Amino acid sequence: VALAAKFPAANIEFHGNNKSESEIKLAIDSGVGVIVIDSFDEIKRVSSIAKSSKRVQKVYLRLTPGVEVHTHEFISTAHEDVKFGFSIASGSANDAIDKCMNESSLELAGIHCHIGSQIFEVDGFITAAQRLLEVLASFKNKYGKELAELNIGGGYGIAYTRDEVAISPELVIPAVAKIIKSECQRLKISIPKISIEPGRAIVGPTTTTIYEVGTSKDVTLEDGSIRRYISVDGGMSDNIRPALYGATYSAYLANRTSTANIIKTRVVGKHCESGDVLISNIDLPDDIKSGDLLATPATGAYGRSMASNYNHIPRPAVVSVQKGSAKLILRRENEQDLLNLDVDQAPRQLS
């Protein structure tokens, strides 16, 4: 997709814990700048394909620094018991470095880590940087030269609800830069080229999902209070995050103002799942009715990219709005789109 968008291949870092041979070959033949290697199998795979293509491929190794961060376990990615990367503590990271250094078709240029997502404290980034710099120092001591690049990943938390405050770059960057400078001096290594991956922090706040209210009903809870269920024309097919790992969102009445009293509300989708809940508990005006619009902010990251046709629901359109002008950039799917992959083919005998 990035190549189709004319994004410069040399600026692409290709990630993934299980890259296929065809994906790796496409990356190498397209001149992708860096392949981030995630396993011993992948060292062999990338090396072999690069050799066949008569190329020397620049690579990073993804390391797990053993950092536990305060986030959901499904988006915590740098502790020991995880599918990503090479463990520093177990010695796998050093073994992977040695194997890369023995492959003539690989140029090991640096190391990478990503400690998780939706992180609001700076301590995890500092600890990860310290442990990665120790790996760079060990490399220098063993090989007599330095790895020049260090990618410390992303995971910078954004605000999804009224109660959250996004972690500030002005907090993270100076703190991490300070520890990198002091640790490099202590370890007697050069300061490497530092890169970060603030993906969610950039695109997350750019997008708002607009839902149309369909039905509503009131449910009496055990304590005698009332909860209103508001069903909208989307749900886990366009935003799987709440059902997948309990992500929280806010919602606002978007098509009009209301002075009505508020009521305890649960915003749910239209899918055949009890877990199809977009917002578990929110106070909304009690005069919301069918046809009203609810706006859910901060759906730019892991919204459309994780959307599906669950229950054969077509995915919604995407509209770009800028300076008072709107432009359709992805049309709404329809029933024909759901049928386009069907093949009318006579059965054939299996051998």
C-alpha positions in Angstrom: 0.0 0.0 0.0 2.8 2.4 0.8 4.5 1.7 -2.5 1.2 2.2 -4.3 0.9 5.6 -2.6 4.4 6.5 -4.1 5.9 6.6 -0.6 9.7 6.4 -1.1 10.7 2.7 -0.6 14.1 3.8 0.9 12.2 5.4 3.8 10.1 2.3 4.7 10.9 0.1 7.7 9.3 -3.3 7.1 8.0 -4.9 10.3 6.2 -8.1 11.2 6.8 -11.2 13.3 6.0 -13.6 10.4 6.8 -12.0 7.1 6.2 -14.4 4.1 8.9 -15.1 1.5 6.8 -13.2 -1.1 6.6 -10.2 1.2 10.3 -10.2 1.9 11.1 -10.6 -1.8 8.8 -7.7 -2.7 10.5 -5.5 0.0 14.0 -6.3 -1.2 13.3 -6.0 -4.9 11.5 -2.7 -4.2 14.5 -1.2 -2.4 12.8 -1.0 1.1 15.2 0.8 3.3 15.2 -1.4 6.4 13.8 -4.8 7.2 13.3 -5.3 10.9 14.1 -8.9 11.7 12.0 -10.6 14.3 13.2 -14.2 14.6 16.1 -16.6 13.8 14.0 -18.1 11.0 13.7 -14.7 9.5 17.5 -14.1 9.6 17.9 -17.1 7.3 14.9 -16.1 5.1 15.9 -12.5 4.5 19.5 -13.5 4.0 18.6 -16.2 1.4 16.3 -14.0 -0.6 18.7 -11.0 -0.5 21.4 -13.3 -1.8 19.2 -14.6 -4.6 18.4 -11.0 -5.6 22.1 -10.2 -5.5 21.6 -7.5 -2.9 22.9 -6.6 0.5 19.8 -5.8 2.6 20.0 -3.3 5.5 18.3 -4.7 8.6 17.6 -4.0 12.2 17.0 -6.6 14.9 13.9 -6.2 17.0 14.9 -6.8 20.6 12.7 -7.3 23.7 14.2 -5.3 26.6 12.0 -7.0 29.3 10.1 -3.8 30.1 6.7 -4.2 31.7 4.5 -1.1 30.9 1.1 -0.1 32.3 -1.1 -1.0 29.4 -3.4 -3.8 28.3 -1.6 -7.1 28.0 -2.6 -7.5 24.3 -0.7 -4.3 23.4 2.3 -4.8 25.7 5.0 -6.0 23.4 8.4 -5.9 25.2 8.2 -8.3 28.2 9.7 -11.7 28.0 6.7 -13.9 27.3 5.7 -12.3 24.0 5.8 -13.3 20.3 7.9 -10.3 19.2 11.7 -10.0 18.9 14.8 -11.4 20.5 15.1 -11.3 24.3 18.1 -9.4 25.7 17.9 -11.2 29.1 18.0 -14.7 27.7 21.0 -14.0 25.4 18.9 -14.4 22.2 19.6 -10.9 21.2 23.4 -11.4 21.2 23.0 -14.7 19.3 20.9 -13.0 16.7 23.5 -10.3 16.3 26.2 -12.9 15.7 24.2 -14.7 13.1 23.5 -11.5 11.2 27.1 -10.6 11.3 27.9 -13.9 9.6 25.5 -13.3 6.7 27.2 -11.5 3.8 23.9 -10.5 2.3 22.8 -8.6 5.4 23.9 -5.3 6.7 23.1 -5.1 10.4 22.7 -1.3 10.8 21.0 -1.1 14.2 18.5 -2.4 16.7 14.9 -1.7 17.4 12.3 -2.2 20.1 8.7 -1.3 20.8 7.6 -1.6 24.4 3.8 -1.4 23.8 1.0 0.9 23.0 -1.0 3.6 24.9 1.8 4.4 27.3 1.4 7.5 29.4 4.5 7.3 31.6 8.1 8.0 30.5 9.8 5.5 32.7 9.4 2.5 30.3 11.0 4.4 27.4 13.9 5.3 29.6 14.5 1.8 30.8 14.2 0.4 27.3 16.7 2.9 26.0 19.2 2.0 28.7 19.0 -1.7 28.0 19.4 -1.2 24.2 22.4 1.0 24.7 24.0 -1.7 26.7 23.6 -4.0 23.7 25.3 -1.4 21.5 28.2 -1.2 24.0 28.5 -5.0 24.0 28.5 -5.0 20.2 31.3 -2.5 20.2 33.4 -4.5 22.7 33.0 -7.7 20.6 33.3 -6.4 17.0 35.4 -3.3 17.5 32.9 -1.1 15.6 29.6 0.5 16.4 26.0 0.0 15.2 25.0 3.5 14.1 21.2 3.4 14.4 18.7 2.9 17.3 15.0 2.8 16.9 13.2 3.1 20.2 9.7 2.6 18.7 6.5 4.3 19.7 3.5 3.6 21.9 2.9 7.2 22.9 -0.6 7.3 24.5 -3.4 9.5 23.1 -6.6 10.7 24.7 -9.6 8.6 23.8 -11.9 9.8 26.6 -12.6 13.0 28.5 -10.5 11.7 31.5 -7.3 10.9 29.5 -4.5 13.3 28.7 -2.1 12.4 25.8 1.5 12.0 26.8 3.4 15.0 25.7 6.4 14.9 23.3 7.8 17.7 25.4 7.9 15.2 28.3 9.2 12.1 26.5 11.8 13.4 24.1 14.0 15.5 26.5 13.9 12.7 29.1 14.9 10.0 26.7 17.5 12.2 25.0 19.0 13.0 28.3 19.4 9.4 29.3 20.8 8.4 25.9 23.4 11.1 26.1 24.5 10.2 29.6 24.5 6.4 29.0 26.5 6.8 25.8 29.1 8.8 27.8 29.1 6.2 30.5 29.4 3.2 28.1 31.9 5.1 25.9 30.0 4.7 22.7 28.9 7.3 20.1 25.4 8.6 20.2 23.6 6.6 17.5 21.1 8.0 15.0 17.8 7.9 17.0 14.4 7.2 15.4 10.9 6.9 16.9 7.6 5.6 15.6 4.8 7.9 16.8 2.1 6.4 14.5 -1.0 6.5 16.7 0.1 9.8 18.2 0.0 11.3 14.7 -3.0 9.7 13.0 -5.2 8.8 16.0 -6.6 12.2 16.8 -7.1 13.1 13.1 -10.3 11.0 12.7 -13.8 11.0 14.1 -16.3 8.2 13.4 -19.9 9.4 12.9 -22.6 6.8 13.8 -26.4 7.1 13.1 -28.6 6.1 16.0 -31.0 3.3 15.2 -32.8 2.0 18.3 -32.7 2.5 22.0 -34.1 0.7 25.0 -33.9 1.1 28.8 -32.8 -1.7 31.1 -33.3 -1.8 34.8 -30.1 -2.8 36.7 -29.9 -4.7 39.9 -29.5 -1.6 42.0 -32.7 -0.2 40.5 -31.0 2.4 38.2 -31.7 2.6 34.5 -29.2 2.1 31.7 -30.1 3.1 28.2 -28.8 1.0 25.3 -28.3 3.0 22.2 -27.7 1.0 19.0 -25.8 2.5 16.1 -25.2 1.6 12.5 -21.7 0.2 13.1 -19.9 -1.5 15.9 -17.2 -4.1 16.1 -16.8 -4.3 12.3 -15.6 -0.8 12.1 -14.0 -0.6 15.6 -12.9 -3.9 17.1 -10.7 -2.3 19.8 -13.4 -2.2 22.6 -14.3 -5.8 22.1 -10.8 -7.0 21.5 -9.1 -5.5 24.5 -11.5 -3.2 26.3 -10.4 0.1 24.7 -12.5 3.1 25.9 -14.0 5.9 23.9 -16.1 9.0 24.2 -19.2 10.0 22.2 -20.9 13.3 21.5 -24.3 14.2 20.1 -23.2 15.6 16.7 -26.2 16.8 14.7 -27.8 19.2 17.3 -27.5 20.6 20.8 -29.4 19.2 23.7 -30.4 20.6 27.1 -32.0 17.4 28.2 -31.0 15.6 31.4 -28.2 13.0 31.1 -28.7 9.3 31.5 -26.4 6.4 32.0 -25.8 5.0 28.5 -24.2 2.1 26.8 -23.5 2.5 23.1 -23.6 -0.8 21.2 -23.2 -2.0 17.6 -25.6 -3.8 15.3 -23.7 -7.2 15.3 -24.9 -10.5 16.6 -22.6 -10.4 19.6 -23.3 -9.4 23.2 -19.7 -8.1 23.3 -20.4 -5.7 20.4 -20.1 -2.7 22.8 -18.5 0.5 21.6 -18.7 2.4 24.8 -19.6 0.5 28.0 -20.6 3.4 30.2 -21.1 7.1 29.3 -23.5 9.9 30.3 -25.5 11.1 27.3 -28.6 13.3 26.9 -31.8 11.3 27.5 -33.5 12.7 24.4 -31.2 11.0 21.9 -33.5 9.3 19.3 -33.4 7.4 16.0 -31.7 9.4 13.3 -29.4 11.4 15.6 -25.7 11.3 15.0 -23.1 10.3 17.5 -19.4 11.4 17.0 -16.6 9.2 18.4 -13.3 11.0 18.3 -9.7 9.6 18.0 -10.5 6.7 15.7 -7.7 7.4 13.2 -5.4 4.6 14.4 -6.5 1.0 14.4 -10.0 1.9 13.2 -10.3 1.6 9.5 -7.1 -0.5 9.3 -8.6 -3.1 11.6 -12.2 -3.0 10.1 -13.8 -6.1 8.7 -17.0 -7.3 7.1 -18.1 -9.1 10.3 -21.7 -10.4 9.8 -21.2 -9.3 6.2 -21.6 -5.6 7.1 -20.2 -3.3 4.4 -17.5 -0.9 5.7 -18.3 2.8 5.9 -17.0 5.6 3.7 -14.1 7.8 4.7 -14.3 11.5 4.1 -11.5 14.1 4.4 -12.5 17.4 5.8 -10.2 20.4 5.6 -10.7 24.1 5.9 -14.5 23.8 5.5 -14.3 21.5 2.5 -15.1 17.8 2.3 -13.8 15.2 0.0 -14.8 11.5 -0.3 -11.6 9.4 -0.3 -13.0 5.9 0.3 -16.6 5.2 -0.8 -19.0 3.2 1.3 -18.9 -0.5 0.5 -22.1 -2.2 -0.8 -23.5 -5.7 -1.2 -21.8 -6.1 -4.5 -18.4 -5.5 -2.9 -19.1 -8.4 -0.6 -19.8 -10.7 -3.6 -16.9 -9.6 -5.8 -14.6 -12.4 -4.6 -17.1 -15.1 -5.3 -15.9 -17.5 -8.1 -18.4 -19.4 -10.3 -16.2 -22.4 -11.1 -17.2 -26.0 -11.6 -15.7 -28.5 -9.1 -12.7 -30.5 -10.2 -11.6 -33.9 -9.1 -8.8 -33.9 -6.4 -6.0 -36.2 -7.1 
